Amino acid sequence: STVLRTEASALGSNLSVVQIRQDFNKNLINVLQTGSSNLTLADTNQEAANSQALSTRQSIAVSALALANQSQQSVLQLLR
């Protein structure tokens, strides 16, 4: 009877340790999943702003090239 009580007490103590470790691991998994989600999900507002900025830069570059081409044509006409 004494041996059974001692073993039951040790088993209860071990169960507490296992439950604490299980809770810790669940919390760690949640933290890691949240962190990975934050790393992989893009901010759509920021990406839209970046896309608009790139589009604007491209339009300005096309306009600049067109103006440069027109000025070259004007110089050639003056030389004729």
N, C-alpha and C positions, 0 to 999 in steps of 0.2 A: 504494500500500500504506500509506503514511504517512497519507494523507488518510482512508483507510478506518479505520485504527486510531484516529485522532483523533475521527472521527464516532461510532465504536462506543463510545469512552470517554464522549463527551458524551451519547450515548443511554443508556448505563448509569447515568450520573449523574442524568439526567432521570427515568429509571425509578425510581430510589431516592426521589426527591422525590415522585413521583406515589404511590408505595406508602405513604410516610409520611403524606401528606395523606389517602389513602384510609383508613388505619388511624385517623387522628384523626377523620375524619368518621363512621366506624362507631361509635367510642366516644362521640362527641357525640350521635349518634342514640340509642344505648342509654341515655345519661343523660337525654335529653329524654323518651324513652318511659317510663322509670321515674318521672320527675318527674310526668308527666301522669297516669300510673296512680295515683300516690299522691294526687294532687289529686282525682281523680274517684271513687276507691273510698272508700266511707264505712265508718267503724268500726261494725260491727253492734252491738257491746256498748254503745257510747255512744248509738247511735240507739235501742236498746231501752230504755235507762235514761231517755232524754228522753221517749219515748212513755209509759212508766210514770208519769213525773212529771206529764205533762200529763193523763193519765187520773185520777190521784189529785187533782189540782187541780180537775178537772171534777166529781168526786164530792163533794169538799168544798163546792164552790160550790152544787151541787144541794141538799146537806144544809142549808147555811146558808139558802138560799131557803125550804126547807120549814119550818125552825124559825122564820124570820121570819113566814111566813104563819100558822103555828100561834099565835104570840104575838099577832098582830093579831086572829085569831079569838077568842082568850081575852079580850082587852080588850073586844071587841064584846059578848061574852056577859056580861061583868061589867056593862057599861053597860045592858043590857036589863033 
